[in-house]
């Protein structure tokens, strides 16, 4: 994208703002004042990006990455509160598959560096969603290289491999389901069904690039997949330890315990009834999780506004010349 007179690259311009303020076009009523939102944003960025610098999301201009601003994926992944809750919910679901859990148990420091694993997962989703095409492709190849080394034998004697297409499909489905449900719970509850199907169709691209096969590409196919895989799931001693580790994760921000309880509870509130029954999360815990979900709904608009300007989705919109605030608009009717 060159300047028509000088022939030099255009100066990067931020997404268009409304005249009444940079985040007034975002959904929800913000409870926190702007100074508090600014501090919140600095804390969150410190938690999520401490391990390594974020890649350049600003160049090359015009590069849409793997998806682009017209996709449903950019819309769903733009909402920070629902992505955080959905990501934690996905980790809980993933722990229910003994073979998927075995790979994490044997080949990662999840128990000693839970926050680091969460950061790396968030970074992968962010790069494959919003980074320029080359950066996104490199992220996928890096994960494929890691997967080639992850193989072994589960406690029940079955061999496992991180390259197993069905396990890759399981991990993808837990994430896609949790992100979509998180968005509908904490951001916008009237995502048209056709748009939900389109989201699953779009994100299947990344799963297939990692080696997944027969990836569900609609809500009905996703429900069918979960029904088929349920007999393979279990909540054993390893699962309970992983869930306990999540319950004690320390976030290096003020009120870390409260923040952890808020997001973990909101993430657990997204889980389907069959998963909660398998985890033996009964009435009191479910009530506590619902209270966390209600609290996150109240604070989500403030979090959304805090993480908007200068965030990765914002930068990707600037790179492509798109209007960031359009990511939060949906058609009034179900337009397929």
N, C-alpha and C positions, 0 to 999 in steps of 0.2 A: 504494500500500500504506500505508494510514493506521492510526494507533494506534486501537484500538477504543474507548478511553475519552476521549482528548484530541482526536481527529480530526486530529492533526498527523502528518507523515510519520514512519514508524518509523525509528529509528536504524539505520544500516547495520551489519549484523553480519557478521563473517567466517564463511567456511564452517566447518562442524563439524569439530572436531579429534578425533583419538584421544587417549585418556588418557595414552598413553605418549610423546607428542610430536607436533608439527604435521606432520611429513613421514614418520612411520613407516609409513603406509599406502601409500606410493609403492613401485613395483617396483624391485628391485635392491638390492645391498649397497653402501653408501656407503663409499668409501675415504678421503675427506677429512673431517676433524673439522669441527664446526659453525662455529668461528671462520674457518677457511679457506673454507668455503662462503659465509659472509657476505661476505668480501672478494671472492670470485669473482663474487658477484651484483652488487656495486657496480661492478666493472670492466666486466662485460658490459653493464649498463644504461648506463654511460657511453659505450660503443661504439655501442650501438644507438639511443640516444635523444638524441644530442648536437645534432642539427640543429633539432629543434622539440619542444615539450612534447607529451606524450601527451594525446589528448583524454580527456574525462571518461568513464571506463568504469563509474562508480559510480552514475550517475543517467541516466534515471529508474528507480526501483525497479520490478522486475518486467518490464522491457523485455528480451525475449529476443534482440533484434537480428535478423539475417537467418536465423539457425539455431536457437539455443537449446540448453540443456544436455542434452536428450535425443537430440541428433543425433550421428552418427558424426564429423562434421566437428569438433565441439568436442573429441572424444576425440583424434583424430589430431593436431590442431594444438596440443594442450596440451603436447606433449612437446618441450621446447626443444632437446635435443641432436639429435634426428632431424630437426626442422624446419630447423636450421642446416645440417646436412649435406645434407639434401634440397634446400634452396634453392640451395646452391652447385652441386649436381649438375644442377639444372634450368638454371642459367645456362650450364653447359657444354653441355648438350643444345641449348639455344636457339641457341647460336652456330653450330650446324651448318646452320641454314637461311639461305641467302644473302639472301633478301628480309627476313626478320625481323632479321637482323644489320645489314642496310643501314640500317634505320630507327634502330637504336641508334647505329651508326657516324656517321651524318650529323646526328643531332638530339639527341645527348646528350654529356656530358663523361665518358663511362664510363671512358675511358683515363686521364683526369686526376683523376677523383673516383669511383673504383671503390667505395670504402666508402660514399660518399653514395648511390650507386645501390642498393647492397645494403640500406642503411637504409630507403630509400623503398619498396623491394619488400616488406621485412619489415613496414613500417608498413601497407601496403595490405592484406596478408593478415591482419594482426592486426585491423585495423578492420572489414574485411568479415566476419571470423569472430566477434569478441567484443564489438565496440562496440555501443551502442544503435542501433536501426534508423535513425534520422535521420543519425547520424554515418556509418554504413556506406553509406547512399545517397549522401551528399555525397562520400565517397571515390570511389565509382564514377563519379559525374558529373564529378569532377575529372579522373580518368584519361581519360574519354571526351573531355573538352575538350582535353586534351593530344594525344590521338590524332588529333583533327581537323586538327592542324597538322603531323603527321608524314607526309610523302609525298615522293616523289622518284624517282630513277632509279638502279637498282643498276648495278654495274660491267659487267654483261653486257647492259645496255640495257633491261632489263625495268623497268616502272614498279612501284612499291610504295606501299602505304598502310597505316598502322597501323590503319585501319578495315576492312581486308580480313578478312572473316569467317574465311577459312581460316587466315590467319596468327594471328588471335586464338585460334582453336581449337588451333593448334600450341603457342602459348605456354602456354595453359591445360593442355594435356595433358602437357607436359614437367613442369609444376609438380605437377599432381595425381599423376602417376606417381612422381615423385621423393619427394614427401612421404609417399605411402603406402608405397613401398619403404623409405624411411628409417625410418619408424615400425616396420615389420616387422623391420628389421635391428637397430635400436638400442634399441627399447623392448619390443615384444611381437611375437613371431614367429608367433603363432597367432590372428591376426585372422580370424574366420570369413569364408569367401568371400562370403556374403550381405552381410556388413557392409562388405566392400571394395566391392562393387557399390553399396551404399547411399551410401558416401562419394562415389563418382564421380557418382551421381545428384544428390546434394545440392549438391556444389560446381559442377556444371554451371550452376547458377542464376546465379552471379556471372559466369561466362564469357558466358552468354547476355545478361546485362544490359550487358556491355561491347560486344556485337555479334557474338559468335561464333555459328556455326550448325552444325547436325549434330554437336553435342558428344557424344562418347562418354559413356555413362552406365552402363557395366559394364566389368569387366576384359576381357572378350572383345571388346567394341567398341573399347576402348582399344588392344588389341593389333592389331586390324584396321586402325585408323587409322594406327598407326606403320608397319605393313607397307606401306600405301598411300603414305605420305609419304616413305619412304626414298629413292626415286629422285630426289627434289628436294633432297636434302641433300648437303653437300660440306664438306670440311675444307680451305679455301684459306688464303691468306696472312692474310686478315683474321681468320679463325677462330683461326689459330695465335697471332696477336698478342693477341686477347682472352684466350685461355687463358694466354698468358705474363703478361698483366697480372694475371690472377687469382693466378698463382703468386707475384707480388711484392706483393700487397696488404698494407699495413701496418696492423695493429690496434693502437690506442693502449692496450695493456694489457701487463703484464709477460709475458715469454716470448712476445712477439708472433709471432716466427718459428715457434716450436714450435706455438703455437695454430693459426696459419695452415696449417702442414703437416698438422696433425692433422685439421682440418675439411675442407680441400681433398682430402686423401687419402681421408677417409671418404666425402666426396661423390662422388669419382670411382669409388670402389668400388661405388657403387650403379648405375653406368651399365650398360646392356645391352651384350652382346658386340658387336652390330653397330655401336654407337656407338664403342666402344673401338677396334674395327678401323678405322673411318673416321678416327679421330684418330691412328691408328698408335701406340696405347699398348700396347707389347709387354710381354714377360714381366717384365723387371726393374721397370718402372713399376707393373705390375699387382701384383707382389709387395709393393712398397712401399705401395701403396694398401690392400692387404689388411691389412698390419701397422698402418696408421693406423686402419682399421676395427676391428681387435681392440682397439687402445688406446682408441678412443672407447667401445666397449662396456664397458670396465672403468671408465672415468671417468663414463660417462653417468648412473649413479644419483646421483653427487655433484652433477653439473650440474643434474639434474632437481630434486633437493631444494633446491639453491641458488636456482633460479629459480621455485620454487613459490609460497611465501607472499608475497603482495603483487604477484605477476605479473598479467598481463592476464587470463589464464584464471581465476585466483583471484578477481580483482575482478569478473569477469563472473558467476562463480558466486555471489558475495556479493550482487550486484545482483539476481539472479533467485531467491535463496534455495536454490540447489542445493548439493549436497555435492561439493566439488572432487575429492575422492579417488575418487568414483564414476566420474570420467572415465577412470580407469585400470583399470577392471574390464570384462571381456568375458564374454559368456555362455559357459558350458562347452560347449555344443553350438551347431551352426550354426542359429541361429534366424532365419529369413528375415524 
